[in-house]
Amino acid sequence: MLAVLLTGQTMASMDGSIVTVALPSIQHDLGGGGVVLQLVPSAYLLTLGLLNVTGARTGDLIGHRRAFLGGLAAFTLASLLCGLAPAAPVLVAARVAQAAAAALMVPQVFSLIQLRFDGAARKQAIGLYSMVLALGVALGQVIGGLVVGADLFGLTWRPVFLVNVLVGALLMVVGLRALPESPPVARRLDLGGVALLTAAMTALIVPLIFGRQYGWPGWAWASLLTGLVLLVVFVRFEGRVVRGGGLPLLDLSVLRPAGVRAALITCVMVMGCYSAFLFVLTLHLQGDLGFGPLAAGLAFVPYAIGFAALSLTWARLPERVQSDLPVAGPAVFAAGALAVAVFAGDGWHPALTLPVLFLAGAGHAAGYSPLVAQVAAIVGPDRASALSALNSTGPVLASVSAVAGLGGLYLSTGPGFTLAVVAALLVAGALSAAAARTAWRRRTRAVSRTRARSYGGA
């Protein structure tokens, strides 16, 4: 079951970046000018960000198993259409369909993990989930470079999408047998909430994706402000739905337990900083140091190894160490970003940068996986879809925000200062994780005192 879920997650994560190295070939083959270069990757991220929350709640309506398999089938068919697209508009439309399918499939992964695993098994599953969620982006660049460079059967960029067809078909066969039945837990969809959240996310994500390319015109800032206002309206609307006895699109009570908000803030900041780190270093390697797409992707292999090593082992560490990892992790990641900023000024020195990237990857994992596992244990399986929605949408928003803001900073100041800003944000994430840890320790002590008093009274 876990292999099916995580493979589906990997496919969706990779397809946000695998197309990047194929863009020149796509433009040469299909034409379309700069519009293709913008919309082929952006349409996927935009649609995924818009529909993640709705996809999570849909799993409650039709059952998580059915939602995952339905999303997987649609993702596979949309990938086939991408690979066979005869013209640029068809490819963009197919990318929208692909992202819509991913938005239905992806939230079910975390929901099913939270519902079907418990204790140490859940921690290990979340460690693996976090690994494929974060490394799918970097893996997409590496595999994209390999596939496009191999020019399989003379198809240039098309196998980048067609590989999903084979994998998706195999997953469907295995998933029909491996995934457990999950009955619906909701009867109707909060259509008002869907409309408000979709409008808010559109107003936020569109300028984040396109604003930098057009010099941040007035409409971009107006759209961002509108999106923030609509988010406030959405939160109040969801409150009225709950008070009226209805089922909201997003159960915001998931944020009430002490420490949960601070923990999720850290998760979002770490994932955003990772996207900025990946974006800045990739551009620096290719634009300033002359690396090819594949070589630039392979440069992140030590980072991936560090992330995987910690993701696979942190659940076996003592509880005290596990609670300290989310604070130490972002700090180590920050130190790695600063070290790379220093090294980036005078070239690429593998003997120095490879160990630093390994530690940065381990710090990233330490600042994400244990926090997600702790939050999942606190909120419980009853709010699995709400946590899954936040955990799916938050990284998307953080990624596009980081690339929009810090990407522009890199273009104007270079890698050194930009990576220093990334490090400062990671330190802020470590402080937020420390606040979450303090809240949880106070909660544990309060529960212990309550139990002691009850035993004493007895």
N, C-alpha and C positions, 0 to 999 in steps of 0.2 A: 504494500500500500504506500509506504513512504517513498519507495523508489519511483512509483508512478507520479505521485504528487510533486516530488522535487524535480523530476525530469520535465514535467509540464511547466513548473516555475522557471527552470533554467531556459527553456525555449522562449518564454515570454520576456525574461530579462535580457537575453542575448539579442533579441530582435529589436531592442531599443538602440543597440550600438553596432550590430553586425553589418548594417547597411552603410555605415559611415565610410569604410574603405572602398565600398563598391560604387559610391556616388559618381566619380569621374566616368566609370564605364557605363553607368546607367544614363548619364547625360549624353555621352557620345552615341549610345545606341538609340535612345528614345527622343533626344532633343529636349526642348522645353526650357532651355536656358537656366538662369539662376533660380527660377521658380521651383524646378525639380530639386535642386540642391537644398532648398528650404523646406519644401512640403513633404518630401519622402521621409525624412527622419522626424520632422516636427509634427506631422499629422498623427503619427503613432503616439508620441508622448502626450500630445494635447488630448486625444480621445481617451487614452488610458487614465489620465488625471481626472477627466470629467466623469467617468463612469465607474471608477473603482468602488465608491461607496454604494452606489445603486446595485452593482454586481454582488457586493457582500450581502446586502439585504435580500437580494433575489435568491441567494442560497437558503435563507430562512423560509422563503415562500415555496420553493419547489423541492427543497432538499439539497444538501451540499454535494452529494454524490451526483445527482442529476445535473446540477449546475456546472460542476467541474467537467463532466463528460460532454455536456452540451457545448460548453465553451471550448473544450479541446477539439471537438468535431468541427466547429465553426472556424477555429484558428487554423486547423489543418487545411480546410477548403480555401480559406482566404490566402493562406501561404501559396497554395497551388495557383490561385488567380494572380498573385504577385509575380510568381515565377514565369507565368505565361503571358503577362501583360503586354499587349501589342503597342501601347502608347502611354505617354506619361500620365494623362488624366486617369486612365484605368489603373495604373500602379498606385497613384495617390488614393483613389477610392478603395482599392484593395487593402492598402495600409490602414485606412480608417476602419474597415471591417475587421482586419486582423487585431487591431487594438481593442475594438469593442468586444471581440471574443475573448481576448486576454483579460479584460476587465471583469468578465463573468467567471473565468477560470481561476485567476490568480488569488482572489480573496478566499476561495474555498480551501486553498492549501493550508493556510494558517488556521482557519476554522476547524478543519478536520484534525489537524495536529492537536489543537487544544482540546477537542472533544474526545479523541481516541487515545491520547497518551496522558500519563500522569507521573508525578514524581520524577525520579532520575531519568526515566525513559523520555518524558516530555522535554527535559533539559537537553538531552542528547539530540532529540529530533529538532528542537529549535536551533541548536548549534548548527546542524546540517542545513536547515532552512535558511538561516542567516548567511551561511557561507555561499549558497547558490544565489541568494538574492543580491549580495554585494558583488560577487565575483562574476556574475553573469555578464555584466557590462564589459569588464576587461576581457573575459573569455570571448565575447562577441567580436571584439576587435582582432584578436589573434586568429580565431577561426575564419572570420571574414577575409583577413589577409591571405590565409592559406588557400581558401576556396577560390577567391578571385585570381590569385597568382597561379593556381594550378590550371585555370581555364578548362575545366572538365568538359569534354566533348565539344569544345568550342563555344560553350554557352556563356562564357565570361561571368557576368554577375548573377545570372538566373539561379544557379545552384545554391546561392546564399539563402534563397527562399524555398527552393524545392526540397532541400534536405529536411525541412520541417514536415513535409508530406509523409516521408518514410517513417520518421520518428513518431509523428502523430498517429499514423495508422497502427503502428505497433503498440503504442500506449493505449489506444482505444481497445484493442483486443485484450491486453493484460488488465486494463482498468476495469472492464466489465466484470471480470472475475475477482479482482483484488480489492476494489473499493467497497467498503461496507455500506449497507443501506442507511440512509439518514432521513427520517421522516421530516416533513415541513413543521416549522414551529411558529409560523405566522400565516395569516389568512389574506391580508391585503397590503398593497404597497402604498406608502405615503406619497401620493403623486404631487401634492403641494411642496413637500420637502424636496422631491426630485427636481421640480422646476426651479425652486430657489437655489438649491445647491449647484445645479448645472449652470445656471446663469452666473452665480458667484465665481465658480471655478473657471468658467470661460473668460470672465472679465479679468481674472488674476493671471491665468496661464498664457493667454494670447500675447499680452505685452511682454511677459517674461521671456517668451520664445522669440518674438520678432522685434521687440523694442530696441535692443542693442544694434541690430542690423540697420535700423532706420534712424539711428542717432537719438533715441529716446525723445520722440516728438510729444506734443501736448496730449494727443489722444491716448498715448501709453500711460501717462500718469493719471489721466482722468479715469481710464479703465481700471487701473489698480485701486484707486480710491473707491470706485463703484463696487469693485469686488469685495473690498473690506466691509463696506456698508451692507452689502447683500449677505455677507457671512453673519453679521450681527443680527440681521432680520431673520436669517435661517435659524440661528440659535433660539431666538425668541419664539419663532413659529413652532419649532420642535417642542419647546416647553409647553406651549398651549396644547399641542397634540397629546402630550403625556397627561396634562391636567384634565383633558377631556376624556381620558380613558382609552385613547388610541395608541397605536404602535408607531413610533417615530421612524423615519428613515435611518437616523443615526442615534443610537441610545447614548446620550451624552453623560449619563450617570456613570459610565465607565471611567470618567475622569475624577470622580468624587473621592475615592480612597486616597489617603495621605500618601504623598510621594509619587503617585502615578503621573501627574502632569509634569513634574520635574524630570522624571525618567523618560517620558516620551519626548520632551524637549531635547534631552541629550541625544536620544536616538536619531531624531530629525537632524540635529546639528552635525552629528558624526557622519551621517549619510550624505548630507549636503557638502560637507568638507571633503569627503571622499570623491564626490563627483567633480568638485573644483580642482582637487589635487590631480585627478586623472586627466582632466581637460587641460590644465595648465602644463603639466609635464609632457603630455602627448604633443601639444603644439610646440613646446620648447624643443623636444627631441627632433621633431620633423622639420619645423621651420627654422630653428637656429643652429641645430647640430647636424642636420642633413640625414637623419635616420629615415628609412623607408617605413611604410605603414606596418609591415610585419615586424620589423626590428623594434619599432616603438612599442608595439604590443607585447613583444617578448621581454622588453625591459621591465615589465611589471610582474614577471613570473616570481621573483623573490617576494614581492608584496603578497601575491596570491598564496605562496607557500606559507608565509607567516600567518596570514589570515586563516588558512585551512588548519594549520597546526594547532592554533589556539581554539578554533571552533570545535575541533574534535576532542580536545582534552580538558577544557575548562570545567565541564560537568563532573569530572572525577577529582577535582581539587577539594580541599577542606572548605566547609561552608564559610568560614571566616575569610578565606582568600577569595572565594566567589563574590562576597559582598564588597570586597575592596577593588575587584577588577574594573568595574565601570568607572571608578574614579581614576585609577592608574592608567587605564587604557587610553583615553583621550589625551592624557598628559604625555604618554609615550609617543602617540601618533603626532602630537604637536612638536615634540623634540625631533622626530623624524622629518617632518615638513621643514623645520628650521634648518636642519642639517642639509637637506636637499637644496634648499634655497642658497646656502653657502657654496655647495659644490657646483650648482648650476651656473655660477658666474664665470667659471673658467673651464668649462667642458664637462665630460662625463668620465668619471673614474670608477670603473666597476669594483675595484677592491674596496672602495669607500662606500659607494652608493648601494651596492647589493645588500650588505648587512643592515644598512639603515632602512632600506625598503622592507626587508624582512621584519624588522622591529615595528615599523609603521603599520604593516599589515596585521601583525599580532595585536598592536594597540587598538586598531580599528575594531577587530573582533571582540576584544575585551570590553570596549565601550559600547557594544551593541547587543551581542547575544545574551549575556547574563541579565541585562536590564529587561529585555523582552521576555525572557523566561520568568523573571520575578514578577513583572506586571501581569503576565498570563496567570500565574498562580494566585495573585491577589484578586483579580477581577472575576476569575472563575469561568467555567464553560458556558454559563447562562448568557454571558455577554461576549461570546466568542466572535460573532460577526461584527460587532461594533469595534472591538480591538483590531480585528483583521482589516476592517475598512480604514482605520486610522493608520495602521502599520503599513498599508499598501499605498495610501494617498500621500502620507507625510513624506516618504522618501522621494516621490515624484515631484512634489512641490519644492522640496529642498533642493533637488537636483537642478531643476530648471531655474530656480532662483539663484543658486550658486554659480551656475554657468553664465547666467545673464549678468549678474553683478560682478563676480570675480573674474569672469572671462573678459569683460570690458576693462577691468582694472589691469589685467595682464597685458592687454593690447596697448595700454597707455604707459605702463610703468615697467613691464618685464616680469620675469618669474620670481625674482628675489623678494620684492616687496609683497607681491601677491601671496606667495607661500607664507610669508610672515603674518599676513592677515589671517590666512587659514589657520595657522598655529594659534593665534590669539582667540579665534572662535572656538577652537578645540579646547583651550583652557577654560573658556566659559562653559563649554559642555561638561568638562570635568567638575566644575563647581556645581552645576545643576545636578549632576549625578551624586555629588556629596550631599546635597540637600535632600535628595530622594533617600539616600542611605540613612541619613539622620532621622527622617520621618519614619522609616520602616523600623529602625531600632527602637524609637520611642513607642511605636505601636506594639512591638513585641514585648517591651518591658511593661507597658500598661496592661496587656493581656495577661502576662505572668502575675502581676500584682492582683488583678481581679480574681484569677484562679486561686491564688494563695489565700485571699480573704474568704472566698467561698468555701475552701477546704477548712479554714480555721473556724468559720461559723458552723460548719457541719460537725 
